[in-house]
Amino acid sequence: MLVKVCGMREPSNVSELLDKVSPDLMGMIFFPKSSRYVGLSSPELEVADVEKVGVFVNRPLAEVKKIADQFNLSYIQLHGDEALEYLQELKGITSAKIIKVFRVEESIDWDELKALEPYVKYFLFDTQTKQYGGSGKKFDWSILEHYPLEKPFLLSGGIDGDNVEKIKELAMKVPQLAGVDINSKFEIKAALKDVEKIKTFVEALKSN
């Protein structure tokens, strides 16, 4: 079970996270309207020794590529309304793997996802909000019990320490569930994580 800790920004907090938890993926948000926006002058984050995920919302392709190169991103996470043509072009200009987010309300258009499968490493399912994520709210995870595709996916949206058993149960039903994306429920304040709380969660999630 992969663990992605998203919304990281403060260098000392990042260092503590990498030292005590060593998450599989670390997410940094490059959406200027977000309270967790990284900004483009963060040399400590550029060299952080972890697979980094840059989160973008409807950003011009040239800007995404420039930031991906600057921060040595392993993944580009698209959290907006990016369509098939956007993913096709992005795939052609960067070596970073792509995570495409779908914000869930009451249902999911599986045909839309199927068309994007060749261009993504993972899908990610989050709760529909006006803020493009980070709301701390859950959607109805039972929707994913009918996941019809082969492409693995990540689960997000209001995950906290009380959800470990439910996540494990869903993974037993749907083996395409590859990991989780955690953020706001593990924060002291925006972009500052409670590392000990994350450590406890990760140990429980990865235990048998």
CORQUINOR-V787682 format. One line per field, one symbol per residue. psi: psi as a letter, one per 30 degrees, with the letter a starting at -180 (. if undefined). A space follows every 50 residues. Layout:
BEGIN
psi: ???
END
This chain:
BEGIN
psi: jkkkjlgkekeeeeeeeeefeilekkkkkhjffkfgkelgiieefegkil jkkkkljhkkeeeeeeeeeeghkfkkkjgbhkleeeeeeeefglfklkkk kkjkdflkjfeeeeffeffleklkklkklfghlgfgklljffeffgkglf kllkkligkaffgeeeeeeeeeejffjfaljlcefgkelkgjkjeeeeee eeeeefl.
END
